[in-house]
């Protein structure tokens, strides 16, 4: 099994867009099949990054 490349999206003003794009790229590369356990863990990590970025942008807007 090949190692899963991880990407750490930078937390900048466009961090939500970067995290969203990282999720899209990750899922496109695996289109048409179920995620393996290690891939599910990476997807979960990416979702957490996206959620933190989104919360940060909401807090800045408030």
mmCIF file of the N, C-alpha and C atoms, coordinates in Angstrom:
data_MODEL
# 
_entry.id   MODEL 
# 
loop_
_atom_site.group_PDB 
_atom_site.id 
_atom_site.type_symbol 
_atom_site.label_atom_id 
_atom_site.label_alt_id 
_atom_site.label_comp_id 
_atom_site.label_asym_id 
_atom_site.label_entity_id 
_atom_site.label_seq_id 
_atom_site.pdbx_PDB_ins_code 
_atom_site.Cartn_x 
_atom_site.Cartn_y 
_atom_site.Cartn_z 
_atom_site.occupancy 
_atom_site.B_iso_or_equiv 
_atom_site.pdbx_formal_charge 
_atom_site.auth_seq_id 
_atom_site.auth_comp_id 
_atom_site.auth_asym_id 
_atom_site.auth_atom_id 
_atom_site.pdbx_PDB_model_num 
ATOM 1   N N  . UNK A 1 1  ? 0.844   -1.172 0.000  1.00 0.00 ? 1  UNK A N  1 
ATOM 2   C CA . UNK A 1 1  ? 0.000   0.000  0.000  1.00 0.00 ? 1  UNK A CA 1 
ATOM 3   C C  . UNK A 1 1  ? 0.895   1.242  0.000  1.00 0.00 ? 1  UNK A C  1 
ATOM 4   N N  . UNK A 1 2  ? 0.541   2.199  -0.820 1.00 0.00 ? 2  UNK A N  1 
ATOM 5   C CA . UNK A 1 2  ? 1.310   3.445  -0.890 1.00 0.00 ? 2  UNK A CA 1 
ATOM 6   C C  . UNK A 1 2  ? 0.964   4.329  0.298  1.00 0.00 ? 2  UNK A C  1 
ATOM 7   N N  . UNK A 1 3  ? 1.929   5.093  0.806  1.00 0.00 ? 3  UNK A N  1 
ATOM 8   C CA . UNK A 1 3  ? 1.623   6.026  1.887  1.00 0.00 ? 3  UNK A CA 1 
ATOM 9   C C  . UNK A 1 3  ? 0.711   7.128  1.373  1.00 0.00 ? 3  UNK A C  1 
ATOM 10  N N  . UNK A 1 4  ? -0.104  7.638  2.252  1.00 0.00 ? 4  UNK A N  1 
ATOM 11  C CA . UNK A 1 4  ? -1.032  8.705  1.904  1.00 0.00 ? 4  UNK A CA 1 
ATOM 12  C C  . UNK A 1 4  ? -0.324  10.037 2.066  1.00 0.00 ? 4  UNK A C  1 
ATOM 13  N N  . UNK A 1 5  ? -0.229  10.810 0.980  1.00 0.00 ? 5  UNK A N  1 
ATOM 14  C CA . UNK A 1 5  ? 0.405   12.120 1.128  1.00 0.00 ? 5  UNK A CA 1 
ATOM 15  C C  . UNK A 1 5  ? -0.496  13.029 1.956  1.00 0.00 ? 5  UNK A C  1 
ATOM 16  N N  . UNK A 1 6  ? 0.089   13.733 2.866  1.00 0.00 ? 6  UNK A N  1 
ATOM 17  C CA . UNK A 1 6  ? -0.684  14.663 3.681  1.00 0.00 ? 6  UNK A CA 1 
ATOM 18  C C  . UNK A 1 6  ? -0.322  16.074 3.290  1.00 0.00 ? 6  UNK A C  1 
ATOM 19  N N  . UNK A 1 7  ? -1.313  16.894 3.309  1.00 0.00 ? 7  UNK A N  1 
ATOM 20  C CA . UNK A 1 7  ? -1.100  18.296 3.006  1.00 0.00 ? 7  UNK A CA 1 
ATOM 21  C C  . UNK A 1 7  ? -1.577  19.098 4.204  1.00 0.00 ? 7  UNK A C  1 
ATOM 22  N N  . UNK A 1 8  ? -0.771  20.006 4.653  1.00 0.00 ? 8  UNK A N  1 
ATOM 23  C CA . UNK A 1 8  ? -1.147  20.881 5.741  1.00 0.00 ? 8  UNK A CA 1 
ATOM 24  C C  . UNK A 1 8  ? -1.546  22.224 5.139  1.00 0.00 ? 8  UNK A C  1 
ATOM 25  N N  . UNK A 1 9  ? -2.857  22.477 4.981  1.00 0.00 ? 9  UNK A N  1 
ATOM 26  C CA . UNK A 1 9  ? -3.253  23.767 4.440  1.00 0.00 ? 9  UNK A CA 1 
ATOM 27  C C  . UNK A 1 9  ? -2.779  24.901 5.351  1.00 0.00 ? 9  UNK A C  1 
ATOM 28  N N  . UNK A 1 10 ? -2.272  25.954 4.767  1.00 0.00 ? 10 UNK A N  1 
ATOM 29  C CA . UNK A 1 10 ? -1.823  27.103 5.531  1.00 0.00 ? 10 UNK A CA 1 
ATOM 30  C C  . UNK A 1 10 ? -3.028  27.846 6.071  1.00 0.00 ? 10 UNK A C  1 
ATOM 31  N N  . UNK A 1 11 ? -2.939  28.311 7.292  1.00 0.00 ? 11 UNK A N  1 
ATOM 32  C CA . UNK A 1 11 ? -4.043  29.065 7.878  1.00 0.00 ? 11 UNK A CA 1 
ATOM 33  C C  . UNK A 1 11 ? -3.818  30.546 7.595  1.00 0.00 ? 11 UNK A C  1 
ATOM 34  N N  . UNK A 1 12 ? -4.419  30.989 6.508  1.00 0.00 ? 12 UNK A N  1 
ATOM 35  C CA . UNK A 1 12 ? -4.328  32.377 6.086  1.00 0.00 ? 12 UNK A CA 1 
ATOM 36  C C  . UNK A 1 12 ? -5.736  32.892 5.881  1.00 0.00 ? 12 UNK A C  1 
ATOM 37  N N  . UNK A 1 13 ? -5.868  34.073 5.297  1.00 0.00 ? 13 UNK A N  1 
ATOM 38  C CA . UNK A 1 13 ? -7.189  34.640 5.077  1.00 0.00 ? 13 UNK A CA 1 
ATOM 39  C C  . UNK A 1 13 ? -8.035  33.774 4.147  1.00 0.00 ? 13 UNK A C  1 
ATOM 40  N N  . UNK A 1 14 ? -7.394  32.981 3.309  1.00 0.00 ? 14 UNK A N  1 
ATOM 41  C CA . UNK A 1 14 ? -8.145  32.100 2.420  1.00 0.00 ? 14 UNK A CA 1 
ATOM 42  C C  . UNK A 1 14 ? -8.039  30.642 2.867  1.00 0.00 ? 14 UNK A C  1 
ATOM 43  N N  . UNK A 1 15 ? -7.823  30.422 4.167  1.00 0.00 ? 15 UNK A N  1 
ATOM 44  C CA . UNK A 1 15 ? -7.617  29.062 4.656  1.00 0.00 ? 15 UNK A CA 1 
ATOM 45  C C  . UNK A 1 15 ? -8.832  28.170 4.444  1.00 0.00 ? 15 UNK A C  1 
ATOM 46  N N  . UNK A 1 16 ? -10.032 28.720 4.492  1.00 0.00 ? 16 UNK A N  1 
ATOM 47  C CA . UNK A 1 16 ? -11.219 27.911 4.229  1.00 0.00 ? 16 UNK A CA 1 
ATOM 48  C C  . UNK A 1 16 ? -11.191 27.392 2.802  1.00 0.00 ? 16 UNK A C  1 
ATOM 49  N N  . UNK A 1 17 ? -10.859 28.249 1.864  1.00 0.00 ? 17 UNK A N  1 
ATOM 50  C CA . UNK A 1 17 ? -10.765 27.828 0.463  1.00 0.00 ? 17 UNK A CA 1 
ATOM 51  C C  . UNK A 1 17 ? -9.666  26.786 0.276  1.00 0.00 ? 17 UNK A C  1 
ATOM 52  N N  . UNK A 1 18 ? -8.538  26.977 0.921  1.00 0.00 ? 18 UNK A N  1 
ATOM 53  C CA . UNK A 1 18 ? -7.431  26.030 0.802  1.00 0.00 ? 18 UNK A CA 1 
ATOM 54  C C  . UNK A 1 18 ? -7.800  24.672 1.393  1.00 0.00 ? 18 UNK A C  1 
ATOM 55  N N  . UNK A 1 19 ? -8.437  24.688 2.550  1.00 0.00 ? 19 UNK A N  1 
ATOM 56  C CA . UNK A 1 19 ? -8.841  23.428 3.179  1.00 0.00 ? 19 UNK A CA 1 
ATOM 57  C C  . UNK A 1 19 ? -9.900  22.726 2.336  1.00 0.00 ? 19 UNK A C  1 
ATOM 58  N N  . UNK A 1 20 ? -10.834 23.481 1.807  1.00 0.00 ? 20 UNK A N  1 
ATOM 59  C CA . UNK A 1 20 ? -11.871 22.908 0.949  1.00 0.00 ? 20 UNK A CA 1 
ATOM 60  C C  . UNK A 1 20 ? -11.246 22.286 -0.293 1.00 0.00 ? 20 UNK A C  1 
ATOM 61  N N  . UNK A 1 21 ? -10.304 22.963 -0.890 1.00 0.00 ? 21 UNK A N  1 
ATOM 62  C CA . UNK A 1 21 ? -9.641  22.439 -2.084 1.00 0.00 ? 21 UNK A CA 1 
ATOM 63  C C  . UNK A 1 21 ? -8.844  21.181 -1.755 1.00 0.00 ? 21 UNK A C  1 
ATOM 64  N N  . UNK A 1 22 ? -8.198  21.147 -0.595 1.00 0.00 ? 22 UNK A N  1 
ATOM 65  C CA . UNK A 1 22 ? -7.458  19.953 -0.188 1.00 0.00 ? 22 UNK A CA 1 
ATOM 66  C C  . UNK A 1 22 ? -8.395  18.747 -0.065 1.00 0.00 ? 22 UNK A C  1 
ATOM 67  N N  . UNK A 1 23 ? -9.586  18.980 0.459  1.00 0.00 ? 23 UNK A N  1 
ATOM 68  C CA . UNK A 1 23 ? -10.588 17.906 0.563  1.00 0.00 ? 23 UNK A CA 1 
ATOM 69  C C  . UNK A 1 23 ? -11.015 17.454 -0.823 1.00 0.00 ? 23 UNK A C  1 
ATOM 70  N N  . UNK A 1 24 ? -11.277 18.409 -1.706 1.00 0.00 ? 24 UNK A N  1 
ATOM 71  C CA . UNK A 1 24 ? -11.700 18.053 -3.072 1.00 0.00 ? 24 UNK A CA 1 
ATOM 72  C C  . UNK A 1 24 ? -10.638 17.231 -3.800 1.00 0.00 ? 24 UNK A C  1 
ATOM 73  N N  . UNK A 1 25 ? -9.393  17.649 -3.705 1.00 0.00 ? 25 UNK A N  1 
ATOM 74  C CA . UNK A 1 25 ? -8.296  16.934 -4.357 1.00 0.00 ? 25 UNK A CA 1 
ATOM 75  C C  . UNK A 1 25 ? -8.178  15.524 -3.782 1.00 0.00 ? 25 UNK A C  1 
ATOM 76  N N  . UNK A 1 26 ? -8.245  15.437 -2.472 1.00 0.00 ? 26 UNK A N  1 
ATOM 77  C CA . UNK A 1 26 ? -8.138  14.147 -1.799 1.00 0.00 ? 26 UNK A CA 1 
ATOM 78  C C  . UNK A 1 26 ? -9.236  13.195 -2.275 1.00 0.00 ? 26 UNK A C  1 
ATOM 79  N N  . UNK A 1 27 ? -10.478 13.673 -2.318 1.00 0.00 ? 27 UNK A N  1 
ATOM 80  C CA . UNK A 1 27 ? -11.589 12.798 -2.706 1.00 0.00 ? 27 UNK A CA 1 
ATOM 81  C C  . UNK A 1 27 ? -11.590 12.494 -4.201 1.00 0.00 ? 27 UNK A C  1 
ATOM 82  N N  . UNK A 1 28 ? -11.219 13.461 -5.036 1.00 0.00 ? 28 UNK A N  1 
ATOM 83  C CA . UNK A 1 28 ? -11.145 13.195 -6.482 1.00 0.00 ? 28 UNK A CA 1 
ATOM 84  C C  . UNK A 1 28 ? -10.180 12.067 -6.792 1.00 0.00 ? 28 UNK A C  1 
ATOM 85  N N  . UNK A 1 29 ? -9.073  12.019 -6.071 1.00 0.00 ? 29 UNK A N  1 
ATOM 86  C CA . UNK A 1 29 ? -8.060  10.989 -6.298 1.00 0.00 ? 29 UNK A CA 1 
ATOM 87  C C  . UNK A 1 29 ? -8.576  9.601  -5.926 1.00 0.00 ? 29 UNK A C  1 
ATOM 88  N N  . UNK A 1 30 ? -9.665  9.539  -5.191 1.00 0.00 ? 30 UNK A N  1 
ATOM 89  C CA . UNK A 1 30 ? -10.213 8.268  -4.737 1.00 0.00 ? 30 UNK A CA 1 
ATOM 90  C C  . UNK A 1 30 ? -11.634 8.046  -5.239 1.00 0.00 ? 30 UNK A C  1 
ATOM 91  N N  . UNK A 1 31 ? -12.017 8.743  -6.272 1.00 0.00 ? 31 UNK A N  1 
ATOM 92  C CA . UNK A 1 31 ? -13.382 8.667  -6.805 1.00 0.00 ? 31 UNK A CA 1 
ATOM 93  C C  . UNK A 1 31 ? -13.718 7.240  -7.239 1.00 0.00 ? 31 UNK A C  1 
ATOM 94  N N  . UNK A 1 32 ? -14.931 6.839  -6.934 1.00 0.00 ? 32 UNK A N  1 
ATOM 95  C CA . UNK A 1 32 ? -15.409 5.547  -7.398 1.00 0.00 ? 32 UNK A CA 1 
ATOM 96  C C  . UNK A 1 32 ? -15.114 4.378  -6.480 1.00 0.00 ? 32 UNK A C  1 
ATOM 97  N N  . UNK A 1 33 ? -14.532 4.647  -5.325 1.00 0.00 ? 33 UNK A N  1 
ATOM 98  C CA . UNK A 1 33 ? -14.285 3.544  -4.395 1.00 0.00 ? 33 UNK A CA 1 
ATOM 99  C C  . UNK A 1 33 ? -14.405 4.050  -2.960 1.00 0.00 ? 33 UNK A C  1 
ATOM 100 N N  . UNK A 1 34 ? -14.633 3.099  -2.075 1.00 0.00 ? 34 UNK A N  1 
ATOM 101 C CA . UNK A 1 34 ? -14.721 3.441  -0.655 1.00 0.00 ? 34 UNK A CA 1 
ATOM 102 C C  . UNK A 1 34 ? -13.337 3.803  -0.119 1.00 0.00 ? 34 UNK A C  1 
ATOM 103 N N  . UNK A 1 35 ? -13.327 4.664  0.871  1.00 0.00 ? 35 UNK A N  1 
ATOM 104 C CA . UNK A 1 35 ? -12.067 5.037  1.505  1.00 0.00 ? 35 UNK A CA 1 
ATOM 105 C C  . UNK A 1 35 ? -11.585 3.917  2.413  1.00 0.00 ? 35 UNK A C  1 
ATOM 106 N N  . UNK A 1 36 ? -10.292 3.688  2.382  1.00 0.00 ? 36 UNK A N  1 
ATOM 107 C CA . UNK A 1 36 ? -9.667  2.715  3.276  1.00 0.00 ? 36 UNK A CA 1 
ATOM 108 C C  . UNK A 1 36 ? -9.547  3.347  4.663  1.00 0.00 ? 36 UNK A C  1 
ATOM 109 N N  . UNK A 1 37 ? -9.326  2.548  5.694  1.00 0.00 ? 37 UNK A N  1 
ATOM 110 C CA . UNK A 1 37 ? -9.249  3.107  7.052  1.00 0.00 ? 37 UNK A CA 1 
ATOM 111 C C  . UNK A 1 37 ? -8.253  4.260  7.199  1.00 0.00 ? 37 UNK A C  1 
ATOM 112 N N  . UNK A 1 38 ? -7.069  4.139  6.652  1.00 0.00 ? 38 UNK A N  1 
ATOM 113 C CA . UNK A 1 38 ? -6.085  5.224  6.751  1.00 0.00 ? 38 UNK A CA 1 
ATOM 114 C C  . UNK A 1 38 ? -6.568  6.457  5.994  1.00 0.00 ? 38 UNK A C  1 
ATOM 115 N N  . UNK A 1 39 ? -7.260  6.250  4.886  1.00 0.00 ? 39 UNK A N  1 
ATOM 116 C CA . UNK A 1 39 ? -7.787  7.375  4.111  1.00 0.00 ? 39 UNK A CA 1 
ATOM 117 C C  . UNK A 1 39 ? -8.936  8.054  4.857  1.00 0.00 ? 39 UNK A C  1 
ATOM 118 N N  . UNK A 1 40 ? -9.751  7.273  5.543  1.00 0.00 ? 40 UNK A N  1 
ATOM 119 C CA . UNK A 1 40 ? -10.824 7.867  6.345  1.00 0.00 ? 40 UNK A CA 1 
ATOM 120 C C  . UNK A 1 40 ? -10.238 8.738  7.450  1.00 0.00 ? 40 UNK A C  1 
ATOM 121 N N  . UNK A 1 41 ? -9.141  8.288  8.036  1.00 0.00 ? 41 UNK A N  1 
ATOM 122 C CA . UNK A 1 41 ? -8.482  9.086  9.074  1.00 0.00 ? 41 UNK A CA 1 
ATOM 123 C C  . UNK A 1 41 ? -7.959  10.401 8.500  1.00 0.00 ? 41 UNK A C  1 
ATOM 124 N N  . UNK A 1 42 ? -7.362  10.337 7.315  1.00 0.00 ? 42 UNK A N  1 
ATOM 125 C CA . UNK A 1 42 ? -6.858  11.560 6.671  1.00 0.00 ? 42 UNK A CA 1 
ATOM 126 C C  . UNK A 1 42 ? -8.011  12.486 6.290  1.00 0.00 ? 42 UNK A C  1 
ATOM 127 N N  . UNK A 1 43 ? -9.092  11.936 5.793  1.00 0.00 ? 43 UNK A N  1 
ATOM 128 C CA . UNK A 1 43 ? -10.271 12.742 5.447  1.00 0.00 ? 43 UNK A CA 1 
ATOM 129 C C  . UNK A 1 43 ? -10.813 13.428 6.700  1.00 0.00 ? 43 UNK A C  1 
ATOM 130 N N  . UNK A 1 44 ? -10.865 12.710 7.798  1.00 0.00 ? 44 UNK A N  1 
ATOM 131 C CA . UNK A 1 44 ? -11.325 13.291 9.057  1.00 0.00 ? 44 UNK A CA 1 
ATOM 132 C C  . UNK A 1 44 ? -10.418 14.441 9.484  1.00 0.00 ? 44 UNK A C  1 
ATOM 133 N N  . UNK A 1 45 ? -9.105  14.259 9.326  1.00 0.00 ? 45 UNK A N  1 
ATOM 134 C CA . UNK A 1 45 ? -8.164  15.326 9.663  1.00 0.00 ? 45 UNK A CA 1 
ATOM 135 C C  . UNK A 1 45 ? -8.395  16.562 8.799  1.00 0.00 ? 45 UNK A C  1 
ATOM 136 N N  . UNK A 1 46 ? -8.608  16.336 7.509  1.00 0.00 ? 46 UNK A N  1 
ATOM 137 C CA . UNK A 1 46 ? -8.863  17.458 6.595  1.00 0.00 ? 46 UNK A CA 1 
ATOM 138 C C  . UNK A 1 46 ? -10.149 18.190 6.964  1.00 0.00 ? 46 UNK A C  1 
ATOM 139 N N  . UNK A 1 47 ? -11.173 17.444 7.354  1.00 0.00 ? 47 UNK A N  1 
ATOM 140 C CA . UNK A 1 47 ? -12.420 18.078 7.781  1.00 0.00 ? 47 UNK A CA 1 
ATOM 141 C C  . UNK A 1 47 ? -12.215 18.934 9.029  1.00 0.00 ? 47 UNK A C  1 
ATOM 142 N N  . UNK A 1 48 ? -11.385 18.465 9.940  1.00 0.00 ? 48 UNK A N  1 
ATOM 143 C CA . UNK A 1 48 ? -11.093 19.249 11.140 1.00 0.00 ? 48 UNK A CA 1 
ATOM 144 C C  . UNK A 1 48 ? -10.371 20.544 10.789 1.00 0.00 ? 48 UNK A C  1 
ATOM 145 N N  . UNK A 1 49 ? -9.431  20.466 9.856  1.00 0.00 ? 49 UNK A N  1 
ATOM 146 C CA . UNK A 1 49 ? -8.723  21.669 9.400  1.00 0.00 ? 49 UNK A CA 1 
ATOM 147 C C  . UNK A 1 49 ? -9.720  22.650 8.781  1.00 0.00 ? 49 UNK A C  1 
ATOM 148 N N  . UNK A 1 50 ? -10.613 22.137 7.947  1.00 0.00 ? 50 UNK A N  1 
ATOM 149 C CA . UNK A 1 50 ? -11.622 22.983 7.306  1.00 0.00 ? 50 UNK A CA 1 
ATOM 150 C C  . UNK A 1 50 ? -12.528 23.638 8.359  1.00 0.00 ? 50 UNK A C  1 
ATOM 151 N N  . UNK A 1 51 ? -12.962 22.851 9.336  1.00 0.00 ? 51 UNK A N  1 
ATOM 152 C CA . UNK A 1 51 ? -13.850 23.375 10.370 1.00 0.00 ? 51 UNK A CA 1 
ATOM 153 C C  . UNK A 1 51 ? -13.172 24.476 11.176 1.00 0.00 ? 51 UNK A C  1 
ATOM 154 N N  . UNK A 1 52 ? -11.895 24.262 11.542 1.00 0.00 ? 52 UNK A N  1 
ATOM 155 C CA . UNK A 1 52 ? -11.158 25.302 12.279 1.00 0.00 ? 52 UNK A CA 1 
ATOM 156 C C  . UNK A 1 52 ? -11.032 26.570 11.437 1.00 0.00 ? 52 UNK A C  1 
ATOM 157 N N  . UNK A 1 53 ? -10.748 26.420 10.159 1.00 0.00 ? 53 UNK A N  1 
ATOM 158 C CA . UNK A 1 53 ? -10.612 27.583 9.281  1.00 0.00 ? 53 UNK A CA 1 
ATOM 159 C C  . UNK A 1 53 ? -11.933 28.314 9.152  1.00 0.00 ? 53 UNK A C  1 
ATOM 160 N N  . UNK A 1 54 ? -13.009 27.579 9.005  1.00 0.00 ? 54 UNK A N  1 
ATOM 161 C CA . UNK A 1 54 ? -14.336 28.194 8.880  1.00 0.00 ? 54 UNK A CA 1 
ATOM 162 C C  . UNK A 1 54 ? -14.701 28.943 10.155 1.00 0.00 ? 54 UNK A C  1 
ATOM 163 N N  . UNK A 1 55 ? -14.454 28.341 11.286 1.00 0.00 ? 55 UNK A N  1 
ATOM 164 C CA . UNK A 1 55 ? -14.755 29.007 12.569 1.00 0.00 ? 55 UNK A CA 1 
ATOM 165 C C  . UNK A 1 55 ? -13.936 30.281 12.713 1.00 0.00 ? 55 UNK A C  1 
ATOM 166 N N  . UNK A 1 56 ? -12.679 30.234 12.299 1.00 0.00 ? 56 UNK A N  1 
ATOM 167 C CA . UNK A 1 56 ? -11.832 31.414 12.363 1.00 0.00 ? 56 UNK A CA 1 
ATOM 168 C C  . UNK A 1 56 ? -12.366 32.550 11.511 1.00 0.00 ? 56 UNK A C  1 
ATOM 169 N N  . UNK A 1 57 ? -12.875 32.221 10.327 1.00 0.00 ? 57 UNK A N  1 
ATOM 170 C CA . UNK A 1 57 ? -13.420 33.266 9.453  1.00 0.00 ? 57 UNK A CA 1 
ATOM 171 C C  . UNK A 1 57 ? -14.727 33.818 10.008 1.00 0.00 ? 57 UNK A C  1 
ATOM 172 N N  . UNK A 1 58 ? -15.538 32.960 10.627 1.00 0.00 ? 58 UNK A N  1 
ATOM 173 C CA . UNK A 1 58 ? -16.788 33.435 11.234 1.00 0.00 ? 58 UNK A CA 1 
ATOM 174 C C  . UNK A 1 58 ? -16.481 34.357 12.407 1.00 0.00 ? 58 UNK A C  1 
ATOM 175 N N  . UNK A 1 59 ? -15.482 33.991 13.203 1.00 0.00 ? 59 UNK A N  1 
ATOM 176 C CA . UNK A 1 59 ? -15.093 34.845 14.344 1.00 0.00 ? 59 UNK A CA 1 
ATOM 177 C C  . UNK A 1 59 ? -14.554 36.193 13.866 1.00 0.00 ? 59 UNK A C  1 
ATOM 178 N N  . UNK A 1 60 ? -13.802 36.203 12.775 1.00 0.00 ? 60 UNK A N  1 
ATOM 179 C CA . UNK A 1 60 ? -13.279 37.461 12.241 1.00 0.00 ? 60 UNK A CA 1 
ATOM 180 C C  . UNK A 1 60 ? -14.400 38.347 11.730 1.00 0.00 ? 60 UNK A C  1 
ATOM 181 N N  . UNK A 1 61 ? -15.448 37.731 11.181 1.00 0.00 ? 61 UNK A N  1 
ATOM 182 C CA . UNK A 1 61 ? -16.563 38.507 10.638 1.00 0.00 ? 61 UNK A CA 1 
ATOM 183 C C  . UNK A 1 61 ? -17.437 39.091 11.746 1.00 0.00 ? 61 UNK A C  1 
ATOM 184 N N  . UNK A 1 62 ? -17.426 38.466 12.900 1.00 0.00 ? 62 UNK A N  1 
ATOM 185 C CA . UNK A 1 62 ? -18.297 38.894 13.999 1.00 0.00 ? 62 UNK A CA 1 
ATOM 186 C C  . UNK A 1 62 ? -17.817 40.118 14.714 1.00 0.00 ? 62 UNK A C  1 
# 
